[in-house]
Amino acid sequence: MTALRLMRAALLLLIATTLPREICAHEATLGVIEFREIRPGAFVGRWTMEPAIGAVRVDLRVPPHCFLRLPEMNCGEKGLVGPITITNLGADMSAVLIKIIPIADQPRSYTISTANPVVSLLGTGAPTLQTWIELARTYVNYGIDHILLGADHLLFVLGLIWIVGGGWRLVKTITAFTIGHSASLAAAAFGIIGVPERPLNACIALSIVFVGVEIVNSSVEKPG
């Protein structure tokens, strides 16, 4: 057995001894709530993707001049402008995407996360450069948290590393995995697709089993 195979075996042994006995698929702890303006200053809100803790447990705080009791929110003549936050962000809900759909303007999206717990809702007009910077920082932090805290993601990626080896082939494989995962998460967040949680978690587990079988087959075909 080569030194590389010994290193791989030692790494998998370390993971097996440090991971908990029962591993569950790492859920995307992202929630998505939409506020649609029905008349000036009045909105109807609904959760298009509930966070893992449940919508009723989310402590959403809107600007002081707004009155919120879902599904209704009324901000009067001033409109939906000002700070908005969620006080109980944590491991079970690390980020919430807020979609604002005005009557006479383009839809806008804001993200509240543990790294960026307060956002300022803008009035009319295009998003500023600072808005885009804050949005990028939020999703980079969320992505790192989602990958590193998910045992299923780590096992899948380590399995891919075992199969494809190193070099550009590994870079292209990991890049394809990242793009596909990001696209599916974005599609779910914006309501383009919706998959029940239990079948999705079963497919994630099966994908890890499939990678494990491929590792065994590759080891049998290339002994030593």
TORBATOR-712876 format. One record per residue: residue in three letters; x, y, z of N, C-alpha, C in turn; residue number from 1. Coordinates in steps of 0.1 Angstrom, whole numbers. Layout:
N
<voti ALA; <X; Y; Z>; <X; Y; Z>; <X; Y; Z>; NUM>
...
//
This chain:
224
<voti MET; <9; -12; 0>; <0; 0; 0>; <9; 12; 0>; 1>
<voti THR; <6; 22; -9>; <14; 34; -10>; <12; 43; 2>; 2>
<voti ALA; <21; 53; 3>; <20; 62; 14>; <7; 70; 13>; 3>
<voti LEU; <3; 73; 1>; <-10; 81; -1>; <-22; 73; 4>; 4>
<voti ARG; <-22; 60; 2>; <-33; 52; 6>; <-33; 51; 22>; 5>
<voti LEU; <-21; 50; 27>; <-20; 50; 42>; <-25; 63; 48>; 6>
<voti MET; <-22; 74; 42>; <-27; 87; 47>; <-42; 87; 46>; 7>
<voti ARG; <-48; 83; 35>; <-62; 83; 33>; <-69; 74; 43>; 8>
<voti ALA; <-64; 62; 46>; <-69; 53; 55>; <-69; 59; 69>; 9>
<voti ALA; <-58; 65; 73>; <-57; 71; 86>; <-67; 83; 88>; 10>
<voti LEU; <-69; 91; 77>; <-78; 102; 77>; <-93; 97; 80>; 11>
<voti LEU; <-96; 86; 72>; <-110; 80; 74>; <-112; 74; 88>; 12>
<voti LEU; <-101; 68; 93>; <-102; 62; 106>; <-104; 73; 117>; 13>
<voti LEU; <-97; 84; 115>; <-98; 95; 124>; <-112; 101; 124>; 14>
<voti ILE; <-118; 102; 112>; <-132; 107; 111>; <-142; 98; 117>; 15>
<voti ALA; <-140; 85; 115>; <-149; 75; 120>; <-149; 75; 136>; 16>
<voti THR; <-137; 78; 142>; <-137; 77; 156>; <-141; 90; 163>; 17>
<voti THR; <-141; 101; 155>; <-145; 114; 161>; <-159; 118; 158>; 18>
<voti LEU; <-166; 113; 148>; <-179; 116; 144>; <-189; 109; 154>; 19>
<voti PRO; <-201; 115; 157>; <-210; 109; 166>; <-215; 95; 160>; 20>
<voti ARG; <-221; 87; 168>; <-226; 74; 164>; <-237; 75; 154>; 21>
<voti GLU; <-245; 85; 155>; <-256; 87; 146>; <-254; 100; 139>; 22>
<voti ILE; <-254; 99; 125>; <-252; 110; 117>; <-264; 113; 109>; 23>
<voti CYS; <-269; 125; 109>; <-280; 129; 101>; <-276; 139; 90>; 24>
<voti ALA; <-284; 139; 80>; <-281; 149; 69>; <-281; 163; 75>; 25>
<voti HIS; <-271; 171; 71>; <-271; 185; 76>; <-281; 194; 68>; 26>
<voti GLU; <-291; 198; 75>; <-301; 206; 69>; <-297; 220; 66>; 27>
<voti ALA; <-301; 226; 55>; <-299; 240; 52>; <-308; 248; 62>; 28>
<voti THR; <-302; 254; 72>; <-310; 261; 82>; <-314; 275; 77>; 29>
<voti LEU; <-317; 276; 64>; <-321; 289; 58>; <-336; 290; 58>; 30>
<voti GLY; <-341; 301; 62>; <-356; 304; 60>; <-358; 315; 50>; 31>
<voti VAL; <-369; 315; 43>; <-372; 325; 33>; <-386; 330; 36>; 32>
<voti ILE; <-387; 344; 38>; <-400; 350; 41>; <-402; 361; 30>; 33>
<voti GLU; <-414; 362; 25>; <-418; 371; 15>; <-428; 381; 20>; 34>
<voti PHE; <-426; 394; 17>; <-435; 404; 20>; <-440; 411; 7>; 35>
<voti ARG; <-452; 410; 4>; <-458; 415; -9>; <-467; 427; -5>; 36>
<voti GLU; <-464; 439; -11>; <-471; 451; -8>; <-485; 450; -16>; 37>
<voti ILE; <-496; 452; -8>; <-509; 452; -14>; <-515; 466; -16>; 38>
<voti ARG; <-510; 475; -8>; <-513; 489; -10>; <-502; 497; -3>; 39>
<voti PRO; <-500; 510; -6>; <-489; 517; -1>; <-487; 515; 15>; 40>
<voti GLY; <-476; 510; 19>; <-473; 508; 33>; <-478; 495; 39>; 41>
<voti ALA; <-487; 488; 32>; <-493; 476; 38>; <-488; 464; 30>; 42>
<voti PHE; <-484; 454; 38>; <-479; 442; 32>; <-485; 429; 37>; 43>
<voti VAL; <-485; 419; 29>; <-489; 405; 33>; <-476; 397; 33>; 44>
<voti GLY; <-473; 390; 44>; <-461; 382; 45>; <-464; 367; 46>; 45>
<voti ARG; <-456; 359; 41>; <-457; 345; 42>; <-443; 338; 41>; 46>
<voti TRP; <-442; 327; 48>; <-429; 319; 47>; <-430; 310; 35>; 47>
<voti THR; <-421; 312; 25>; <-420; 303; 14>; <-410; 292; 17>; 48>
<voti MET; <-402; 293; 27>; <-394; 282; 32>; <-392; 284; 47>; 49>
<voti GLU; <-398; 275; 54>; <-397; 276; 69>; <-384; 272; 74>; 50>
<voti PRO; <-378; 279; 84>; <-366; 274; 90>; <-368; 261; 98>; 51>
<voti ALA; <-358; 254; 102>; <-359; 242; 109>; <-366; 243; 122>; 52>
<voti ILE; <-365; 255; 129>; <-372; 257; 142>; <-387; 259; 141>; 53>
<voti GLY; <-392; 262; 129>; <-406; 265; 127>; <-408; 280; 126>; 54>
<voti ALA; <-417; 284; 118>; <-420; 298; 116>; <-425; 306; 128>; 55>
<voti VAL; <-433; 299; 137>; <-438; 306; 148>; <-428; 309; 159>; 56>
<voti ARG; <-416; 303; 158>; <-406; 305; 168>; <-396; 316; 164>; 57>
<voti VAL; <-397; 321; 152>; <-388; 331; 147>; <-392; 345; 153>; 58>
<voti ASP; <-382; 351; 160>; <-384; 364; 166>; <-380; 375; 156>; 59>
<voti LEU; <-388; 378; 147>; <-385; 388; 137>; <-389; 402; 142>; 60>
<voti ARG; <-380; 412; 141>; <-382; 425; 146>; <-381; 435; 134>; 61>
<voti VAL; <-392; 442; 131>; <-392; 451; 120>; <-390; 465; 125>; 62>
<voti PRO; <-389; 475; 116>; <-387; 489; 120>; <-398; 494; 130>; 63>
<voti PRO; <-394; 503; 139>; <-403; 506; 150>; <-417; 512; 145>; 64>
<voti HIS; <-417; 518; 134>; <-430; 524; 129>; <-439; 514; 122>; 65>
<voti CYS; <-434; 502; 121>; <-442; 491; 114>; <-448; 482; 124>; 66>
<voti PHE; <-460; 478; 121>; <-468; 469; 130>; <-468; 455; 123>; 67>
<voti LEU; <-463; 445; 129>; <-462; 432; 123>; <-470; 421; 131>; 68>
<voti ARG; <-480; 415; 125>; <-486; 403; 130>; <-490; 395; 118>; 69>
<voti LEU; <-481; 385; 115>; <-482; 377; 102>; <-496; 371; 102>; 70>
<voti PRO; <-502; 372; 89>; <-496; 376; 77>; <-496; 391; 74>; 71>
<voti GLU; <-500; 399; 83>; <-502; 413; 80>; <-490; 421; 85>; 72>
<voti MET; <-486; 431; 78>; <-476; 441; 83>; <-480; 455; 77>; 73>
<voti ASN; <-480; 465; 86>; <-484; 478; 82>; <-474; 488; 86>; 74>
<voti CYS; <-468; 495; 76>; <-457; 505; 79>; <-462; 520; 77>; 75>
<voti GLY; <-474; 522; 73>; <-480; 535; 72>; <-473; 542; 60>; 76>
<voti GLU; <-474; 556; 61>; <-469; 564; 50>; <-454; 563; 48>; 77>
<voti LYS; <-447; 561; 59>; <-432; 560; 58>; <-427; 548; 50>; 78>
<voti GLY; <-435; 538; 50>; <-432; 526; 42>; <-422; 517; 49>; 79>
<voti LEU; <-418; 506; 43>; <-410; 496; 49>; <-395; 500; 47>; 80>
<voti VAL; <-391; 509; 56>; <-377; 514; 56>; <-372; 514; 70>; 81>
<voti GLY; <-359; 509; 71>; <-353; 509; 85>; <-347; 496; 88>; 82>
<voti PRO; <-342; 494; 101>; <-335; 482; 105>; <-345; 471; 107>; 83>
<voti ILE; <-341; 459; 104>; <-348; 447; 106>; <-339; 436; 111>; 84>
<voti THR; <-343; 428; 121>; <-334; 418; 127>; <-342; 406; 132>; 85>
<voti ILE; <-334; 396; 135>; <-340; 384; 141>; <-332; 381; 153>; 86>
<voti THR; <-338; 380; 165>; <-330; 379; 177>; <-326; 365; 181>; 87>
<voti ASN; <-332; 355; 175>; <-329; 341; 180>; <-322; 333; 169>; 88>
<voti LEU; <-313; 340; 161>; <-305; 332; 152>; <-295; 323; 159>; 89>
<voti GLY; <-292; 312; 153>; <-283; 302; 160>; <-281; 290; 151>; 90>
<voti ALA; <-278; 279; 157>; <-274; 267; 150>; <-286; 262; 142>; 91>
<voti ASP; <-299; 263; 148>; <-311; 258; 141>; <-316; 268; 131>; 92>
<voti MET; <-311; 280; 130>; <-315; 290; 120>; <-304; 300; 119>; 93>
<voti SER; <-295; 297; 109>; <-283; 306; 108>; <-285; 317; 98>; 94>
<voti ALA; <-296; 317; 90>; <-298; 327; 80>; <-313; 328; 76>; 95>
<voti VAL; <-318; 340; 73>; <-331; 341; 67>; <-331; 351; 56>; 96>
<voti LEU; <-336; 347; 45>; <-337; 356; 33>; <-351; 363; 33>; 97>
<voti ILE; <-350; 376; 32>; <-363; 384; 33>; <-365; 390; 19>; 98>
<voti LYS; <-376; 387; 13>; <-379; 392; -1>; <-390; 402; 0>; 99>
<voti ILE; <-387; 414; -5>; <-397; 425; -5>; <-402; 427; -19>; 100>
<voti ILE; <-415; 427; -21>; <-421; 429; -35>; <-430; 441; -34>; 101>
<voti PRO; <-425; 453; -38>; <-433; 465; -37>; <-443; 465; -49>; 102>
<voti ILE; <-453; 475; -48>; <-462; 476; -59>; <-456; 482; -71>; 103>
<voti ALA; <-448; 493; -69>; <-443; 500; -81>; <-428; 501; -82>; 104>
<voti ASP; <-422; 490; -77>; <-407; 490; -78>; <-403; 475; -80>; 105>
<voti GLN; <-390; 474; -82>; <-384; 460; -84>; <-383; 453; -71>; 106>
<voti PRO; <-385; 440; -71>; <-384; 432; -59>; <-369; 433; -53>; 107>
<voti ARG; <-368; 433; -40>; <-355; 434; -34>; <-354; 422; -24>; 108>
<voti SER; <-341; 418; -21>; <-339; 407; -12>; <-328; 411; -2>; 109>
<voti TYR; <-330; 407; 10>; <-320; 410; 21>; <-318; 397; 29>; 110>
<voti THR; <-306; 396; 34>; <-303; 383; 41>; <-298; 387; 55>; 111>
<voti ILE; <-305; 381; 65>; <-301; 382; 79>; <-294; 369; 83>; 112>
<voti SER; <-283; 370; 89>; <-275; 358; 93>; <-268; 361; 107>; 113>
<voti THR; <-262; 350; 112>; <-255; 352; 124>; <-243; 361; 123>; 114>
<voti ALA; <-238; 361; 111>; <-226; 370; 108>; <-231; 385; 105>; 115>
<voti ASN; <-244; 386; 101>; <-249; 399; 97>; <-263; 400; 103>; 116>
<voti PRO; <-265; 401; 116>; <-278; 400; 122>; <-288; 411; 120>; 117>
<voti VAL; <-283; 423; 115>; <-292; 434; 113>; <-290; 440; 99>; 118>
<voti VAL; <-300; 442; 92>; <-299; 448; 79>; <-308; 460; 78>; 119>
<voti SER; <-305; 469; 70>; <-313; 482; 68>; <-321; 480; 55>; 120>
<voti LEU; <-334; 481; 56>; <-342; 480; 44>; <-342; 493; 37>; 121>
<voti LEU; <-339; 493; 24>; <-338; 504; 16>; <-351; 509; 10>; 122>
<voti GLY; <-352; 521; 7>; <-364; 526; 0>; <-363; 523; -15>; 123>
<voti THR; <-369; 531; -23>; <-368; 529; -38>; <-354; 532; -43>; 124>
<voti GLY; <-351; 526; -54>; <-338; 528; -60>; <-330; 515; -61>; 125>
<voti ALA; <-319; 516; -68>; <-311; 504; -70>; <-302; 501; -58>; 126>
<voti PRO; <-299; 489; -55>; <-290; 486; -44>; <-276; 492; -46>; 127>
<voti THR; <-270; 496; -35>; <-257; 502; -35>; <-246; 492; -35>; 128>
<voti LEU; <-234; 496; -38>; <-222; 487; -37>; <-221; 481; -24>; 129>
<voti GLN; <-224; 489; -13>; <-223; 483; 0>; <-233; 472; 3>; 130>
<voti THR; <-244; 473; -3>; <-255; 463; -2>; <-249; 450; -8>; 131>
<voti TRP; <-243; 450; -20>; <-238; 438; -27>; <-227; 432; -19>; 132>
<voti ILE; <-218; 441; -13>; <-207; 436; -5>; <-212; 428; 8>; 133>
<voti GLU; <-222; 434; 14>; <-228; 428; 26>; <-235; 414; 22>; 134>
<voti LEU; <-241; 414; 11>; <-248; 402; 6>; <-238; 391; 3>; 135>
<voti ALA; <-227; 395; -3>; <-216; 385; -7>; <-210; 380; 6>; 136>
<voti ARG; <-207; 388; 16>; <-201; 384; 28>; <-210; 375; 36>; 137>
<voti THR; <-223; 378; 36>; <-232; 369; 43>; <-233; 355; 37>; 138>
<voti TYR; <-233; 354; 24>; <-234; 341; 18>; <-221; 333; 19>; 139>
<voti VAL; <-210; 340; 18>; <-197; 333; 20>; <-196; 327; 34>; 140>
<voti ASN; <-200; 335; 44>; <-200; 330; 58>; <-210; 318; 60>; 141>
<voti TYR; <-222; 320; 54>; <-232; 309; 55>; <-227; 296; 48>; 142>
<voti GLY; <-221; 298; 36>; <-216; 286; 29>; <-205; 279; 37>; 143>
<voti ILE; <-196; 286; 43>; <-185; 280; 51>; <-191; 272; 63>; 144>
<voti ASP; <-201; 279; 70>; <-208; 272; 81>; <-215; 260; 77>; 145>
<voti HIS; <-222; 261; 65>; <-230; 249; 61>; <-222; 237; 57>; 146>
<voti ILE; <-210; 240; 51>; <-201; 229; 47>; <-194; 223; 59>; 147>
<voti LEU; <-188; 231; 67>; <-179; 226; 78>; <-187; 220; 89>; 148>
<voti LEU; <-199; 224; 91>; <-207; 218; 102>; <-216; 206; 97>; 149>
<voti GLY; <-215; 202; 85>; <-223; 191; 80>; <-214; 179; 77>; 150>
<voti ALA; <-216; 169; 86>; <-208; 156; 84>; <-211; 150; 71>; 151>
<voti ASP; <-223; 150; 66>; <-226; 144; 53>; <-218; 151; 42>; 152>
<voti HIS; <-217; 164; 42>; <-209; 171; 32>; <-195; 167; 32>; 153>
<voti LEU; <-189; 167; 44>; <-175; 164; 46>; <-172; 149; 41>; 154>
<voti LEU; <-181; 140; 45>; <-179; 126; 40>; <-179; 125; 25>; 155>
<voti PHE; <-189; 132; 19>; <-191; 132; 4>; <-178; 137; -2>; 156>
<voti VAL; <-174; 149; 2>; <-162; 156; -4>; <-149; 147; -2>; 157>
<voti LEU; <-148; 142; 10>; <-136; 133; 12>; <-136; 120; 4>; 158>
<voti GLY; <-149; 115; 2>; <-150; 104; -8>; <-146; 107; -22>; 159>
<voti LEU; <-150; 119; -26>; <-146; 124; -40>; <-131; 125; -41>; 160>
<voti ILE; <-125; 131; -30>; <-110; 132; -30>; <-104; 118; -32>; 161>
<voti TRP; <-109; 109; -24>; <-103; 95; -25>; <-104; 89; -39>; 162>
<voti ILE; <-116; 92; -46>; <-118; 85; -59>; <-110; 92; -70>; 163>
<voti VAL; <-111; 106; -71>; <-105; 113; -82>; <-90; 116; -80>; 164>
<voti GLY; <-85; 115; -68>; <-71; 118; -66>; <-68; 133; -65>; 165>
<voti GLY; <-57; 137; -70>; <-53; 152; -69>; <-53; 158; -83>; 166>
<voti GLY; <-47; 170; -83>; <-45; 177; -96>; <-58; 184; -100>; 167>
<voti TRP; <-58; 188; -113>; <-69; 195; -119>; <-82; 187; -119>; 168>
<voti ARG; <-81; 174; -119>; <-93; 166; -119>; <-101; 168; -106>; 169>
<voti LEU; <-93; 169; -95>; <-99; 171; -82>; <-105; 185; -81>; 170>
<voti VAL; <-98; 195; -86>; <-103; 209; -86>; <-116; 210; -94>; 171>
<voti LYS; <-117; 204; -106>; <-129; 204; -114>; <-140; 197; -107>; 172>
<voti THR; <-137; 186; -101>; <-148; 178; -94>; <-154; 186; -82>; 173>
<voti ILE; <-145; 192; -74>; <-150; 200; -62>; <-158; 212; -67>; 174>
<voti THR; <-153; 218; -78>; <-159; 230; -83>; <-173; 227; -88>; 175>
<voti ALA; <-174; 215; -95>; <-188; 211; -100>; <-197; 208; -89>; 176>
<voti PHE; <-192; 202; -78>; <-200; 199; -66>; <-205; 212; -60>; 177>
<voti THR; <-196; 222; -59>; <-199; 235; -52>; <-210; 242; -61>; 178>
<voti ILE; <-208; 242; -74>; <-217; 250; -83>; <-231; 243; -82>; 179>
<voti GLY; <-231; 230; -83>; <-244; 223; -82>; <-251; 225; -69>; 180>
<voti HIS; <-244; 224; -58>; <-250; 226; -45>; <-255; 240; -43>; 181>
<voti SER; <-248; 250; -48>; <-252; 264; -47>; <-264; 266; -55>; 182>
<voti ALA; <-264; 261; -67>; <-276; 263; -76>; <-289; 257; -70>; 183>
<voti SER; <-287; 245; -65>; <-299; 238; -59>; <-304; 246; -47>; 184>
<voti LEU; <-295; 251; -38>; <-299; 259; -27>; <-306; 272; -31>; 185>
<voti ALA; <-300; 279; -41>; <-306; 291; -45>; <-320; 289; -51>; 186>
<voti ALA; <-321; 278; -59>; <-334; 275; -65>; <-345; 272; -55>; 187>
<voti ALA; <-341; 265; -44>; <-350; 263; -33>; <-354; 275; -25>; 188>
<voti ALA; <-344; 284; -23>; <-346; 296; -16>; <-355; 306; -23>; 189>
<voti PHE; <-354; 306; -36>; <-363; 315; -44>; <-376; 308; -49>; 190>
<voti GLY; <-379; 296; -44>; <-391; 290; -46>; <-393; 284; -60>; 191>
<voti ILE; <-381; 282; -67>; <-382; 277; -81>; <-385; 262; -80>; 192>
<voti ILE; <-379; 255; -70>; <-381; 241; -68>; <-384; 238; -53>; 193>
<voti GLY; <-391; 227; -51>; <-394; 224; -37>; <-394; 209; -36>; 194>
<voti VAL; <-385; 203; -27>; <-384; 189; -25>; <-387; 186; -10>; 195>
<voti PRO; <-396; 176; -7>; <-398; 172; 7>; <-385; 168; 14>; 196>
<voti GLU; <-385; 171; 27>; <-372; 170; 34>; <-368; 155; 35>; 197>
<voti ARG; <-377; 146; 39>; <-373; 132; 41>; <-367; 125; 29>; 198>
<voti PRO; <-374; 126; 17>; <-368; 120; 5>; <-354; 126; 2>; 199>
<voti LEU; <-353; 140; 4>; <-340; 146; 1>; <-329; 141; 10>; 200>
<voti ASN; <-332; 140; 23>; <-322; 134; 32>; <-318; 120; 29>; 201>
<voti ALA; <-328; 112; 24>; <-325; 98; 20>; <-316; 98; 8>; 202>
<voti CYS; <-318; 107; -2>; <-309; 108; -13>; <-295; 112; -10>; 203>
<voti ILE; <-294; 121; 0>; <-281; 125; 4>; <-273; 113; 10>; 204>
<voti ALA; <-280; 106; 19>; <-274; 94; 25>; <-270; 84; 14>; 205>
<voti LEU; <-279; 82; 4>; <-276; 72; -7>; <-264; 77; -15>; 206>
<voti SER; <-262; 90; -17>; <-251; 95; -25>; <-238; 92; -17>; 207>
<voti ILE; <-238; 92; -4>; <-226; 89; 4>; <-223; 74; 3>; 208>
<voti VAL; <-234; 66; 3>; <-232; 51; 1>; <-226; 48; -13>; 209>
<voti PHE; <-232; 55; -23>; <-227; 53; -36>; <-212; 56; -37>; 210>
<voti VAL; <-208; 67; -31>; <-193; 71; -31>; <-185; 60; -24>; 211>
<voti GLY; <-190; 55; -13>; <-183; 45; -6>; <-182; 32; -14>; 212>
<voti VAL; <-192; 28; -21>; <-191; 16; -30>; <-180; 19; -41>; 213>
<voti GLU; <-180; 31; -46>; <-170; 34; -57>; <-156; 33; -51>; 214>
<voti ILE; <-154; 37; -38>; <-141; 36; -32>; <-137; 22; -31>; 215>
<voti VAL; <-146; 13; -26>; <-143; -1; -24>; <-140; -7; -38>; 216>
<voti ASN; <-148; -4; -48>; <-145; -10; -61>; <-131; -6; -67>; 217>
<voti SER; <-128; 7; -65>; <-115; 12; -70>; <-103; 6; -63>; 218>
<voti SER; <-105; 3; -50>; <-95; -4; -42>; <-93; -18; -46>; 219>
<voti VAL; <-104; -25; -50>; <-103; -39; -54>; <-96; -40; -68>; 220>
<voti GLU; <-100; -30; -77>; <-94; -30; -90>; <-79; -27; -90>; 221>
<voti LYS; <-75; -19; -80>; <-61; -14; -80>; <-56; -18; -66>; 222>
<voti PRO; <-53; -31; -64>; <-47; -35; -51>; <-34; -30; -48>; 223>
<voti GLY; <-30; -29; -35>; <-17; -25; -31>; <-17; -10; -29>; 224>
//
